[in-house]
Protein backbone atom coordinates (compact mmCIF):
# COMPACT_ATOMS: atom_id res chain seq x y z
CA UNK A 1 0.00 0.00 0.00
CA UNK A 2 2.86 2.37 0.89
CA UNK A 3 4.56 1.77 -2.51
CA UNK A 4 1.29 2.66 -4.31
CA UNK A 5 0.97 5.91 -2.31
CA UNK A 6 4.57 6.87 -3.15
CA UNK A 7 3.98 6.28 -6.89
CA UNK A 8 0.77 8.35 -6.76
CA UNK A 9 2.60 11.13 -4.89
CA UNK A 10 5.45 11.12 -7.45
CA UNK A 11 2.95 11.18 -10.32
CA UNK A 12 1.00 14.04 -8.69
CA UNK A 13 4.24 15.96 -8.06
CA UNK A 14 5.26 15.50 -11.71
CA UNK A 15 1.82 16.65 -12.91
CA UNK A 16 2.09 19.68 -10.64
CA UNK A 17 5.48 20.64 -12.12
CA UNK A 18 4.07 20.28 -15.63
CA UNK A 19 1.06 22.40 -14.69
CA UNK A 20 3.28 25.11 -13.20
CA UNK A 21 5.55 25.12 -16.28
CA UNK A 22 2.56 25.38 -18.62
CA UNK A 23 1.12 28.22 -16.51
CA UNK A 24 4.44 30.12 -16.67
CA UNK A 25 4.63 29.70 -20.46
CA UNK A 26 1.01 30.85 -20.86
CA UNK A 27 1.69 33.91 -18.70
CA UNK A 28 4.79 34.78 -20.73
CA UNK A 29 3.01 34.41 -24.08
CA UNK A 30 -0.01 36.39 -22.85
CA UNK A 31 2.26 39.20 -21.64
CA UNK A 32 4.05 39.38 -24.99
CA UNK A 33 0.74 39.42 -26.87
CA UNK A 34 -0.62 42.10 -24.56
CA UNK A 35 2.33 44.38 -25.28
CA UNK A 36 1.96 43.93 -29.01
CA UNK A 37 -1.75 44.48 -28.63
CA UNK A 38 -1.11 47.77 -26.79
CA UNK A 39 1.29 48.87 -29.54
CA UNK A 40 -1.19 47.86 -32.24
CA UNK A 41 -3.92 49.90 -30.54
CA UNK A 42 -1.59 52.91 -30.34
CA UNK A 43 -0.61 52.50 -34.00
CA UNK A 44 -4.26 52.25 -35.04
CA UNK A 45 -5.01 55.40 -33.05
CA UNK A 46 -2.14 57.26 -34.76
CA UNK A 47 -3.37 56.16 -38.20
CA UNK A 48 -6.96 57.24 -37.48
CA UNK A 49 -5.76 60.57 -36.06
CA UNK A 50 -3.62 61.12 -39.18
CA UNK A 51 -6.64 60.51 -41.41
CA UNK A 52 -9.01 62.66 -39.34
CA UNK A 53 -6.53 65.55 -39.18
CA UNK A 54 -6.13 65.50 -42.97
CA UNK A 55 -9.89 65.26 -43.52
CA UNK A 56 -10.45 68.27 -41.23
CA UNK A 57 -7.51 70.38 -42.52
CA UNK A 58 -6.03 70.22 -39.01
CA UNK A 59 -2.32 70.84 -39.63
CA UNK A 60 -1.69 71.25 -35.90
CA UNK A 61 -2.99 67.77 -35.13
CA UNK A 62 -1.08 66.39 -38.12
CA UNK A 63 2.15 67.87 -36.75
CA UNK A 64 1.64 65.76 -33.61
CA UNK A 65 1.22 62.52 -35.59
CA UNK A 66 4.06 63.06 -38.06
CA UNK A 67 7.70 62.46 -37.21
CA UNK A 68 9.97 65.39 -38.15
CA UNK A 69 11.38 63.18 -40.93
CA UNK A 70 7.95 62.40 -42.44
CA UNK A 71 7.60 62.32 -46.21
CA UNK A 72 5.15 61.03 -48.77
CA UNK A 73 6.74 58.83 -51.42
CA UNK A 74 4.69 58.76 -54.62
CA UNK A 75 5.81 56.13 -57.12
CA UNK A 76 4.45 56.82 -60.61
CA UNK A 77 1.32 58.38 -59.15
CA UNK A 78 -1.42 59.54 -61.53
CA UNK A 79 0.43 58.37 -64.64
CA UNK A 80 3.75 59.99 -63.85
CA UNK A 81 6.79 57.85 -64.73
CA UNK A 82 8.72 59.28 -61.76
CA UNK A 83 9.10 58.80 -58.05
CA UNK A 84 8.21 62.02 -56.23
CA UNK A 85 8.95 62.78 -52.60
CA UNK A 86 6.96 65.35 -50.66
CA UNK A 87 8.60 66.53 -47.42
CA UNK A 88 6.63 67.02 -44.20
CA UNK A 89 6.53 70.83 -44.38
CA UNK A 90 5.23 70.84 -47.97
CA UNK A 91 2.51 68.34 -47.02
CA UNK A 92 1.49 70.38 -43.97
CA UNK A 93 1.31 73.55 -46.09
CA UNK A 94 -0.94 71.78 -48.61
CA UNK A 95 -3.25 70.84 -45.72
CA UNK A 96 -3.20 74.41 -44.34
CA UNK A 97 -4.06 75.90 -47.76
CA UNK A 98 -6.70 73.18 -48.27
CA UNK A 99 -5.07 71.95 -51.45
CA UNK A 100 -5.06 68.50 -49.77
CA UNK A 101 -7.55 67.11 -47.30
CA UNK A 102 -11.18 67.90 -46.67
CA UNK A 103 -12.59 64.45 -47.41
CA UNK A 104 -14.38 62.20 -44.95
CA UNK A 105 -12.47 58.97 -45.33
CA UNK A 106 -13.22 55.57 -43.95
CA UNK A 107 -10.05 53.95 -42.60
CA UNK A 108 -9.42 50.22 -42.84
CA UNK A 109 -6.18 49.06 -41.26
CA UNK A 110 -5.54 45.85 -43.20
CA UNK A 111 -2.34 44.78 -41.46
CA UNK A 112 0.23 45.95 -38.95
CA UNK A 113 3.73 44.52 -38.57
CA UNK A 114 5.69 45.62 -35.52
CA UNK A 115 9.45 45.29 -35.18
CA UNK A 116 10.22 46.63 -31.71
CA UNK A 117 10.21 50.44 -32.18
CA UNK A 118 9.30 50.46 -35.86
CA UNK A 119 6.16 49.34 -37.63
CA UNK A 120 4.63 49.07 -41.06
CA UNK A 121 0.90 49.18 -41.79
CA UNK A 122 -1.15 48.59 -44.92
CA UNK A 123 -4.13 50.94 -44.78
CA UNK A 124 -7.07 51.52 -47.10
CA UNK A 125 -8.38 55.10 -47.06
CA UNK A 126 -11.83 55.15 -48.67
CA UNK A 127 -13.03 58.65 -49.56
CA UNK A 128 -15.95 60.09 -51.49
CA UNK A 129 -13.80 60.91 -54.50
CA UNK A 130 -10.96 58.44 -54.32
CA UNK A 131 -9.65 55.37 -52.51
CA UNK A 132 -5.97 54.94 -51.65
CA UNK A 133 -4.12 51.94 -50.29
CA UNK A 134 -1.08 53.19 -48.44
CA UNK A 135 1.92 51.60 -46.85
CA UNK A 136 2.62 53.61 -43.71
CA UNK A 137 5.91 53.38 -41.83
CA UNK A 138 5.87 54.37 -38.20
CA UNK A 139 8.44 54.90 -35.48
CA UNK A 140 8.04 54.84 -31.71
CA UNK A 141 9.64 57.92 -30.19
CA UNK A 142 11.58 57.91 -26.87
CA UNK A 143 8.35 58.78 -25.00
CA UNK A 144 6.63 55.69 -26.45
CA UNK A 145 4.46 57.64 -28.94
CA UNK A 146 3.97 56.14 -32.42
CA UNK A 147 4.47 58.63 -35.27
CA UNK A 148 4.31 58.34 -39.04
CA UNK A 149 7.65 58.62 -40.82
CA UNK A 150 6.43 57.89 -44.36
CA UNK A 151 3.39 57.19 -46.50
CA UNK A 152 3.45 55.45 -49.88
CA UNK A 153 -0.05 55.84 -51.37
CA UNK A 154 -1.43 54.01 -54.39
CA UNK A 155 -4.82 55.08 -55.81
CA UNK A 156 -7.34 52.30 -56.36
C-alpha positions as CSV (number, residue, x, y, z in Angstrom):
1,X,0.0,0.0,0.0
2,X,2.9,2.4,0.9
3,X,4.6,1.8,-2.5
4,X,1.3,2.7,-4.3
5,X,1.0,5.9,-2.3
6,X,4.6,6.9,-3.2
7,X,4.0,6.3,-6.9
8,X,0.8,8.4,-6.8
9,X,2.6,11.1,-4.9
10,X,5.5,11.1,-7.4
11,X,3.0,11.2,-10.3
12,X,1.0,14.0,-8.7
13,X,4.2,16.0,-8.1
14,X,5.3,15.5,-11.7
15,X,1.8,16.6,-12.9
16,X,2.1,19.7,-10.6
17,X,5.5,20.6,-12.1
18,X,4.1,20.3,-15.6
19,X,1.1,22.4,-14.7
20,X,3.3,25.1,-13.2
21,X,5.6,25.1,-16.3
22,X,2.6,25.4,-18.6
23,X,1.1,28.2,-16.5
24,X,4.4,30.1,-16.7
25,X,4.6,29.7,-20.5
26,X,1.0,30.8,-20.9
27,X,1.7,33.9,-18.7
28,X,4.8,34.8,-20.7
29,X,3.0,34.4,-24.1
30,X,0.0,36.4,-22.8
31,X,2.3,39.2,-21.6
32,X,4.1,39.4,-25.0
33,X,0.7,39.4,-26.9
34,X,-0.6,42.1,-24.6
35,X,2.3,44.4,-25.3
36,X,2.0,43.9,-29.0
37,X,-1.7,44.5,-28.6
38,X,-1.1,47.8,-26.8
39,X,1.3,48.9,-29.5
40,X,-1.2,47.9,-32.2
41,X,-3.9,49.9,-30.5
42,X,-1.6,52.9,-30.3
43,X,-0.6,52.5,-34.0
44,X,-4.3,52.3,-35.0
45,X,-5.0,55.4,-33.1
46,X,-2.1,57.3,-34.8
47,X,-3.4,56.2,-38.2
48,X,-7.0,57.2,-37.5
49,X,-5.8,60.6,-36.1
50,X,-3.6,61.1,-39.2
51,X,-6.6,60.5,-41.4
52,X,-9.0,62.7,-39.3
53,X,-6.5,65.6,-39.2
54,X,-6.1,65.5,-43.0
55,X,-9.9,65.3,-43.5
56,X,-10.4,68.3,-41.2
57,X,-7.5,70.4,-42.5
58,X,-6.0,70.2,-39.0
59,X,-2.3,70.8,-39.6
60,X,-1.7,71.3,-35.9
61,X,-3.0,67.8,-35.1
62,X,-1.1,66.4,-38.1
63,X,2.1,67.9,-36.8
64,X,1.6,65.8,-33.6
65,X,1.2,62.5,-35.6
66,X,4.1,63.1,-38.1
67,X,7.7,62.5,-37.2
68,X,10.0,65.4,-38.2
69,X,11.4,63.2,-40.9
70,X,7.9,62.4,-42.4
71,X,7.6,62.3,-46.2
72,X,5.2,61.0,-48.8
73,X,6.7,58.8,-51.4
74,X,4.7,58.8,-54.6
75,X,5.8,56.1,-57.1
76,X,4.5,56.8,-60.6
77,X,1.3,58.4,-59.1
78,X,-1.4,59.5,-61.5
79,X,0.4,58.4,-64.6
80,X,3.8,60.0,-63.9
81,X,6.8,57.8,-64.7
82,X,8.7,59.3,-61.8
83,X,9.1,58.8,-58.0
84,X,8.2,62.0,-56.2
85,X,8.9,62.8,-52.6
86,X,7.0,65.3,-50.7
87,X,8.6,66.5,-47.4
88,X,6.6,67.0,-44.2
89,X,6.5,70.8,-44.4
90,X,5.2,70.8,-48.0
91,X,2.5,68.3,-47.0
92,X,1.5,70.4,-44.0
93,X,1.3,73.6,-46.1
94,X,-0.9,71.8,-48.6
95,X,-3.2,70.8,-45.7
96,X,-3.2,74.4,-44.3
97,X,-4.1,75.9,-47.8
98,X,-6.7,73.2,-48.3
99,X,-5.1,71.9,-51.5
100,X,-5.1,68.5,-49.8
101,X,-7.6,67.1,-47.3
102,X,-11.2,67.9,-46.7
103,X,-12.6,64.5,-47.4
104,X,-14.4,62.2,-44.9
105,X,-12.5,59.0,-45.3
106,X,-13.2,55.6,-43.9
107,X,-10.0,54.0,-42.6
108,X,-9.4,50.2,-42.8
109,X,-6.2,49.1,-41.3
110,X,-5.5,45.9,-43.2
111,X,-2.3,44.8,-41.5
112,X,0.2,45.9,-38.9
113,X,3.7,44.5,-38.6
114,X,5.7,45.6,-35.5
115,X,9.5,45.3,-35.2
116,X,10.2,46.6,-31.7
117,X,10.2,50.4,-32.2
118,X,9.3,50.5,-35.9
119,X,6.2,49.3,-37.6
120,X,4.6,49.1,-41.1
121,X,0.9,49.2,-41.8
122,X,-1.1,48.6,-44.9
123,X,-4.1,50.9,-44.8
124,X,-7.1,51.5,-47.1
125,X,-8.4,55.1,-47.1
126,X,-11.8,55.1,-48.7
127,X,-13.0,58.6,-49.6
128,X,-16.0,60.1,-51.5
129,X,-13.8,60.9,-54.5
130,X,-11.0,58.4,-54.3
131,X,-9.6,55.4,-52.5
132,X,-6.0,54.9,-51.7
133,X,-4.1,51.9,-50.3
134,X,-1.1,53.2,-48.4
135,X,1.9,51.6,-46.9
136,X,2.6,53.6,-43.7
137,X,5.9,53.4,-41.8
138,X,5.9,54.4,-38.2
139,X,8.4,54.9,-35.5
140,X,8.0,54.8,-31.7
141,X,9.6,57.9,-30.2
142,X,11.6,57.9,-26.9
143,X,8.4,58.8,-25.0
144,X,6.6,55.7,-26.5
145,X,4.5,57.6,-28.9
146,X,4.0,56.1,-32.4
147,X,4.5,58.6,-35.3
148,X,4.3,58.3,-39.0
149,X,7.7,58.6,-40.8
150,X,6.4,57.9,-44.4
151,X,3.4,57.2,-46.5
152,X,3.4,55.4,-49.9
153,X,0.0,55.8,-51.4
154,X,-1.4,54.0,-54.4
155,X,-4.8,55.1,-55.8
156,X,-7.3,52.3,-56.4
